[in-house]
Amino acid sequence: MARVKIYSTGTCPICDKAKMLLDKWNIAFDEMRVDLDRAGLKEMLEVTDNARTVPQSAIDNRWIGGFSELTELKMDGELDALMGG
């Protein structure tokens, strides 16, 4: 099973929405709060090629993108394939 990581902050409503959708889709994920963890912010910048907005998502350390990219992958049926399903 692929590992999903969401990079987020505590004040981002779109981050909350992305996490709610992953829960709805029964996709387990790890959350990295980049506003609380400097090492997590550094990791996000490395994984995402210096993305400056949240949420950002990665599957097995492969950068997927933000909320729009995540939902597009699901709608196109590609998210399930990336998850090994």
Secondary structure, DSSP 8 states (H G I E B T S, - for coil): ---EEEEE-TT-HHHHHHHHHHHHTT---EEEETTT-HHHHHHHHHHTTS--SS-EEEETTEEEESHHHHHHHHHTTHHHHHTT-
